[in-house]
Amino acid sequence: MKVIKYFFFIALMGAFAISCEEGLDPINPGDPGTEQFSPELTITFPTEGKIVRSSDSVATVYFKFLATDDFELGSVVVVLDGTEIGNVTSFVDYRRWDASFMFNGLRDGEHTLAITVTDLSGKSVADTVNFLKITTEAYVPLDGEVAYFPFDGDYKDAITETEMTVVGTPDFVNEGKVNLAYAGATDSYLNFPTTTLTTTHEFSATFWMKINATPDRAGILIMSPEDLANPGYPAVQNLRTSGFRFFREASGTNQIIKDNVGFGTGECWNDGGIVDPSTSEWFHFAFTISETMSSIYINGELARESELTAPIDWTGCDILTVMSGVPRFREWSHFSDLSLLDELHMFSRALTLEEVQAFYNVKK
């Protein structure tokens, strides 16, 4: 009887193995191909001519770059000011290294970063960037200021040192209102957590923009909840009962700067004012949200204010989007803004007219 049971078990296991293998392709060795192209290299930080600022005279920095190859990476050599500081020959993804290479000991002065990528066949590519490191005093926030983004080559909040999340391929330009500036790109924007931004029922933001009127409408600063009940979710988002939406729309050849504020049971529209982007000038914008009023300022002057029925509601507002309506305010095509943006300050209180004018006058 034990012999019969044994053969029955063997037959059962064989049948199970056959059933598990049905429909599966056999694993056969394949030709990995041959090396055809040279590797590619893109250095994203620092960029050419960038000023790296730190409150420490000797700082830790992260050099960021992307090295790829069609076959297999062999080595990546990192050289700073003629001295090799890294030689990497092992990669988790053998065709791609999205690197954040730490260097501890960057001193003030002019520097040259050189990176060489070589593949297994010996083909190589190299790139070099020159940049400047300077020591700056630690930023001291103003009364009620909860975030400040100077956009001088990075997306870091000068107060908390928290980095914005980058979506797409925005860039920096040298002709900012102050030093460098954020330069928008198609399908590109920034996200920032709202933990420090929604601690009160008041909010203000001030910033400079040089408007690119193409596309003719775009989101600028958006803090909206997910519109889960929208029939077009997730592609369509337009829930306006909490948070705010600061955006622009065409009015002939001009642009109207608008704001929308949600207070839980309803919403408040503020049609702001009109600017002419054909002047290619920098415009200073500010909007404040008190417990009773939504106000928009253009170049230090009050453009319009609208009364709030109740204080702003922050329900579901977990992300701030900068320079796009995507992902939370997109039903009316308020997509990415291709304009320039600089000197973004945000507050957990409503600024006065005099305070707005001070921001405008200091850089006008």
C-alpha positions in Angstrom: 0.0 0.0 0.0 2.9 2.4 0.8 4.3 1.7 -2.7 1.0 2.6 -4.3 0.8 5.8 -2.3 4.4 6.7 -3.3 3.7 6.3 -7.0 0.5 8.2 -6.7 2.3 11.1 -5.1 5.0 11.1 -7.8 2.3 11.1 -10.6 0.4 14.0 -8.8 3.5 16.1 -8.6 4.3 15.5 -12.3 0.9 16.5 -13.3 1.1 19.7 -11.2 4.5 20.6 -12.8 3.1 20.1 -16.3 0.0 22.3 -15.5 2.2 25.1 -14.1 4.3 25.2 -17.2 1.5 25.3 -19.7 1.3 28.7 -21.4 4.9 29.7 -20.4 7.6 30.3 -22.9 10.7 28.3 -22.3 13.7 30.3 -21.1 16.3 30.3 -23.9 19.5 32.2 -24.0 19.4 35.2 -26.2 22.0 37.3 -28.0 22.5 40.5 -26.0 23.4 42.3 -29.2 26.5 44.5 -29.8 27.6 47.9 -28.7 26.6 50.5 -31.2 26.4 54.0 -29.7 28.5 56.1 -27.3 27.1 56.7 -23.8 25.1 59.9 -23.1 25.6 62.3 -20.2 23.4 65.2 -18.8 24.6 67.3 -15.9 21.6 68.8 -14.1 23.4 70.3 -11.0 25.2 72.5 -11.0 24.6 74.1 -14.4 27.0 76.2 -16.3 27.5 79.6 -14.5 25.4 78.6 -11.5 26.0 80.3 -8.1 25.8 77.7 -5.3 24.9 79.4 -2.1 25.3 78.0 1.4 25.4 79.5 4.9 28.5 77.4 5.5 31.9 78.4 4.0 32.6 74.7 3.5 29.5 72.9 2.3 28.2 69.5 1.3 26.7 69.4 -2.2 25.1 66.8 -4.4 26.3 66.8 -8.0 23.3 65.5 -10.1 23.6 64.0 -13.5 22.2 61.2 -15.7 24.5 58.7 -17.4 23.1 56.2 -19.9 24.3 53.7 -22.5 22.6 51.5 -25.1 24.6 48.4 -24.0 26.3 48.7 -20.6 28.0 51.4 -18.5 31.6 50.7 -17.7 32.7 53.6 -15.5 31.8 57.1 -14.4 34.7 59.4 -13.3 33.9 62.6 -11.4 36.6 65.3 -11.3 36.4 68.6 -9.3 39.0 71.2 -10.1 41.4 68.7 -11.6 41.2 66.2 -8.7 39.3 62.9 -9.1 36.6 62.6 -6.4 34.8 59.6 -7.7 35.3 56.6 -10.0 32.2 54.3 -10.1 32.3 51.0 -11.9 29.3 49.2 -10.4 25.7 50.1 -11.3 22.4 48.8 -10.1 20.9 49.5 -13.5 23.8 48.6 -15.9 22.5 50.9 -18.6 21.4 54.0 -16.5 22.7 55.9 -13.5 20.5 58.8 -12.3 23.1 60.1 -9.9 23.1 62.3 -6.9 26.8 62.2 -6.1 27.7 63.7 -2.7 30.8 65.7 -2.1 31.7 67.0 1.4 34.1 69.9 1.4 33.1 72.5 -1.3 34.8 75.8 -0.5 34.0 79.3 -1.6 35.3 80.3 -5.0 35.2 79.3 -8.7 35.0 75.6 -9.5 35.1 73.2 -12.5 33.2 69.9 -12.5 34.2 67.4 -15.2 32.4 64.1 -15.7 33.5 61.3 -18.1 31.2 58.3 -18.8 32.8 55.2 -20.5 30.9 52.1 -21.7 32.3 48.5 -21.8 33.4 48.9 -25.4 35.6 51.9 -24.6 33.4 54.6 -26.1 33.1 57.6 -23.8 31.5 61.0 -23.5 32.5 63.9 -21.2 31.1 67.2 -20.1 32.3 70.1 -18.0 30.5 72.9 -16.1 31.9 75.9 -14.3 30.2 77.3 -11.2 30.7 79.6 -8.2 30.3 78.7 -4.5 29.6 81.6 -2.1 28.7 81.9 1.5 25.5 83.7 2.3 23.8 84.5 5.6 21.0 82.1 6.7 17.7 83.5 5.6 15.6 85.0 8.4 11.9 84.7 7.6 9.6 87.8 7.9 6.7 87.8 10.3 4.4 84.9 9.4 6.5 83.9 6.4 6.3 80.1 5.9 8.2 79.6 2.6 10.6 81.5 0.3 11.9 80.3 -3.1 14.5 82.5 -4.7 14.9 80.0 -7.6 18.7 80.6 -7.8 19.5 77.3 -9.4 17.5 75.0 -7.2 13.9 74.5 -6.0 14.7 74.7 -2.3 12.7 76.6 0.4 15.2 79.0 2.0 13.3 78.7 5.4 12.9 74.9 5.8 15.4 73.8 3.1 12.7 71.5 1.7 13.0 70.8 -2.0 10.0 71.1 -4.3 9.2 68.0 -6.3 10.0 68.6 -10.0 7.7 67.3 -12.7 8.8 67.5 -16.3 11.7 69.6 -17.5 11.5 73.2 -16.1 14.8 75.1 -16.2 16.5 78.3 -14.9 17.5 81.4 -16.8 20.2 84.0 -16.0 17.9 87.0 -16.6 15.8 86.6 -13.5 14.3 89.5 -11.6 17.0 88.7 -9.0 19.8 86.5 -10.2 18.3 83.4 -11.7 14.6 82.6 -12.3 12.4 79.6 -12.8 11.6 79.0 -16.5 8.5 77.1 -17.3 8.2 74.3 -19.9 5.4 72.2 -21.5 4.0 69.6 -19.1 6.2 70.9 -16.3 5.6 72.2 -12.8 6.6 72.0 -9.2 4.9 70.4 -6.2 5.3 71.3 -2.5 3.8 69.8 0.7 1.3 72.1 2.4 2.1 71.2 6.0 3.5 74.6 6.9 1.2 76.5 4.6 -2.2 75.7 6.0 -1.8 76.3 9.7 -4.2 79.3 9.8 -7.2 80.5 7.9 -5.2 83.2 6.2 -2.7 83.0 3.4 -0.6 85.4 1.2 1.9 85.0 -1.7 4.0 87.6 -3.5 6.2 87.0 -6.6 7.5 88.3 -9.9 6.5 87.0 -13.3 7.6 87.7 -16.9 4.5 86.3 -18.7 4.7 84.2 -21.8 1.1 84.5 -23.2 1.4 81.1 -25.0 -0.5 79.1 -23.9 -3.2 81.8 -23.4 -4.2 80.4 -20.0 -2.3 78.6 -17.2 -2.2 77.8 -13.5 0.2 79.8 -11.4 -0.3 78.8 -7.8 -2.8 76.0 -7.1 -3.8 74.4 -3.8 -6.8 72.2 -4.5 -8.3 68.9 -3.2 -8.7 65.9 -5.4 -12.0 65.9 -7.3 -12.9 62.3 -6.7 -16.6 62.7 -7.6 -15.8 64.2 -11.1 -17.0 61.9 -13.8 -13.8 62.5 -15.7 -11.5 61.7 -12.7 -8.5 61.5 -12.6 -8.0 63.2 -16.0 -10.5 66.0 -15.0 -10.1 67.9 -11.7 -12.0 71.0 -10.7 -13.2 70.9 -7.1 -13.2 74.4 -5.7 -14.9 74.2 -2.3 -11.5 74.3 -0.5 -8.1 75.8 -1.1 -7.3 78.4 -3.7 -6.5 78.7 -7.4 -4.4 81.6 -8.7 -4.3 81.6 -12.5 -4.3 83.6 -15.7 -6.6 83.7 -18.8 -6.6 85.6 -22.1 -8.5 88.8 -22.6 -7.8 89.7 -26.2 -4.1 90.2 -26.3 -4.0 90.9 -22.6 -4.1 88.5 -19.6 -6.5 88.6 -16.7 -5.0 87.6 -13.4 -7.6 85.8 -11.3 -8.1 84.0 -8.0 -10.7 81.5 -6.7 -11.1 80.6 -3.0 -13.1 77.8 -1.5 -14.7 78.2 1.9 -16.3 74.8 2.5 -19.9 75.6 1.5 -19.1 77.6 -1.6 -16.5 79.6 -3.5 -15.4 83.2 -4.0 -14.2 84.5 -7.4 -11.8 87.5 -7.7 -11.2 88.6 -11.3 -8.2 90.6 -10.3 -6.8 92.8 -13.1 -5.4 93.0 -16.6 -1.7 93.0 -17.7 -0.1 93.3 -21.1 2.5 90.5 -21.6 3.6 92.1 -25.0 5.6 94.6 -22.9 8.0 91.7 -21.9 8.2 93.4 -18.5 8.4 91.7 -15.1 5.1 92.1 -13.2 4.8 91.9 -9.5 1.8 89.9 -8.3 0.5 89.4 -4.8 -2.7 87.9 -3.4 -3.9 87.8 0.1 -6.6 85.7 1.8 -7.9 87.0 5.1 -10.8 85.5 7.0 -13.2 87.9 5.2 -11.5 89.0 2.0 -9.7 87.8 -1.1 -7.4 90.6 -2.6 -5.2 90.7 -5.7 -2.4 93.2 -6.1 -0.5 94.1 -9.4 2.7 96.1 -9.2 2.0 97.2 -5.7 -1.5 98.4 -6.3 -4.8 96.8 -5.3 -6.4 95.4 -8.4 -9.6 94.0 -6.9 -10.9 92.4 -3.7 -13.9 90.1 -3.2 -15.6 89.3 0.1 -15.5 85.8 1.6 -18.7 84.4 3.1 -16.5 82.3 5.4 -12.8 81.7 6.0 -10.9 79.5 3.6 -11.2 75.7 4.0 -8.1 73.6 3.6 -9.9 70.2 3.4 -7.9 67.8 1.1 -5.3 70.5 0.2 -2.2 68.4 0.6 -0.1 69.7 -2.2 0.7 73.1 -3.7 1.3 73.2 -7.4 3.5 76.0 -8.8 3.2 77.1 -12.5 0.5 74.7 -13.6 -3.1 73.8 -12.8 -2.2 70.1 -13.2 -3.1 67.9 -11.4 -5.9 69.4 -9.3 -7.3 72.3 -11.5 -7.3 71.1 -15.1 -10.9 71.0 -16.4 -10.6 74.4 -18.1 -7.2 73.8 -19.6 -5.2 75.7 -17.0 -2.1 73.7 -17.8 1.7 74.5 -17.5 2.8 78.1 -17.5 5.8 78.8 -19.8 6.5 82.1 -18.1 9.4 83.1 -15.9 8.9 83.1 -12.1 11.1 84.6 -9.4 11.2 85.5 -5.7 8.2 83.6 -4.4 7.3 84.4 -0.8 4.4 82.8 1.1 2.8 83.7 4.4 0.3 82.2 6.8 -1.3 85.6 7.3 -2.8 88.3 5.1 -0.3 91.0 4.1 -1.2 94.7 4.3 -1.1 97.0 1.2 2.0 98.6 2.7 3.7 95.3 3.0 2.9 94.3 -0.6 4.2 97.6 -1.8 7.4 97.1 0.1 8.0 93.9 -1.8 7.3 95.6 -5.1 9.4 98.8 -4.4 12.5 97.0 -3.2 13.0 95.2 -6.6 11.1 97.4 -9.2 
